[in-house]
Amino acid sequence: MTAERESRVPLFGLAAEHRSLAPEIEAAIAGVFAHRGFVGGPEIARLEGDFAALCGTEWAVGCGSGSDAVWLALAALEVGPGDEVICPAFTFFATASAIERLGARPVFADIDRATWNLTPEIARAAAADCTRLRAVLPVDLFGRCADAAGFEALGSELGVPIVSDAAQAVSATDGDGRTAGSRALLGCFSLYPTKNLGACGEAGMVVGHDPALRDRVRALGQHGHVGDGVYEWVGINSRLDALQAAIVRAKLPHLEKWTLARRENASFYDAAFAAAGATTTDRPTADPDWRLPLRTPLPPEAPARHVYHHYAVRVPAERRDALRRHLAECGVESGVYYARGLHQQPCFAHRVRGPLPETESACAETLVLPIHAQLSAGQRQRVVDAVLGFFDA
Ligand SMILES: *Cc1c(COP(=O)(O)O)cnc(C)c1O
């Protein structure tokens, strides 16, 4: 207990996770060294099979990273120069850089304040201004699915494919209980070490149902090679590393337990903060009539399942940095995702058409707290005490 009191509460649980799994991970690595199929070894097809089963898709194709997964999905749909792709401005950089690197234009759309996600309604309004719309790219931000059914309908209405960036949402489910990434034409995942299911290096996955798209994603990740020395497209070199596949496969049997632990931690925070006067993110952040200016993430209604890649709260912008400093003094790590909207990034200055108020307020008000499966009961109580201590609640 004393040691725990003195130690920091980390934002990610990698150290504890790897301590607990060391024998399994070492055996997985030894297995790859035994056959030395570092690129193309049997672990890759096995993980792809397991991952497709987890997602409820026909297939999964491994690749070098989540960033490449988004690029490969868009390239497989032949998104190219001059095309427009709608995506949220409040997301990780890679969602939009994939569009830009294909020569296409990311059309930055705003988000819904309660869920931090792009909605079909917002995307429909953005589509009205497009002349060469080729795809819509919603993101399941922080581990909460965007409205997959709504996007499916929007895709049919607009006659464009939906590509899902589910990098943060492995094993989350949507409002119909279907798995993140599985309802889009192509779903993209990251297995970056700090994601909910992480490798010990870079790795990613694309999932889908159409076998022709599977073959194209696979070929594009091998320079566009379709066999017999023939290159149909100019692709990239982005294959899943066998060591990473073996490690992720060793972790996969633990994923559900970790997801339940994250969800349990979230319920604990929700209840503790609500008892002190917090309300949820569907309410305005600043309102002097409410007891505590802290907004906890609005949980989706079952069967939707939030997997809490991040437990994000909103606090008044002018107090966020002071809260972060206070948490750091209490030994509690926190994080800001994302400090700027993508429409405010210098590299996208030529793409911007107008202010995105919800994205900008989210950038100023959002703070993420430790939620990982390795948090102890004492650590999560320390997080609550430190947050409430700041507000004097
Ligand atoms: C992490 C992430 C990616 C990129 O994944 P990498 O594996 O880091 O390349 C893409 N989109 C989102 C929303 C992410 O969170």
PDBQT file of the ligand as one rigid body, heavy atoms in Angstrom, charges set to zero:
ROOT
HETATM    1  C1  LIG A 401      -3.889   5.248 -33.296  1.00  0.00    +0.000 C 
HETATM    2  C2  LIG A 401      -4.802   5.738 -34.336  1.00  0.00    +0.000 A 
HETATM    3  C3  LIG A 401      -4.512   5.609 -35.710  1.00  0.00    +0.000 A 
HETATM    4  C4  LIG A 401      -3.175   5.170 -36.233  1.00  0.00    +0.000 C 
HETATM    5  O1  LIG A 401      -2.719   3.996 -35.732  1.00  0.00    +0.000 OA
HETATM    6  P1  LIG A 401      -1.126   3.694 -35.650  1.00  0.00    +0.000 P 
HETATM    7  O2  LIG A 401      -1.105   2.233 -35.390  1.00  0.00    +0.000 OA
HETATM    8  O3  LIG A 401      -0.587   4.514 -34.551  1.00  0.00    +0.000 OA
HETATM    9  O4  LIG A 401      -0.542   4.048 -36.964  1.00  0.00    +0.000 OA
HETATM   10  C5  LIG A 401      -5.455   6.022 -36.624  1.00  0.00    +0.000 A 
HETATM   11  N1  LIG A 401      -6.633   6.538 -36.234  1.00  0.00    +0.000 NA
HETATM   12  C6  LIG A 401      -6.941   6.698 -34.934  1.00  0.00    +0.000 A 
HETATM   13  C7  LIG A 401      -8.266   7.268 -34.561  1.00  0.00    +0.000 C 
HETATM   14  C8  LIG A 401      -6.029   6.322 -33.939  1.00  0.00    +0.000 A 
HETATM   15  O5  LIG A 401      -6.345   6.493 -32.657  1.00  0.00    +0.000 OA
ENDROOT
TORSDOF 0
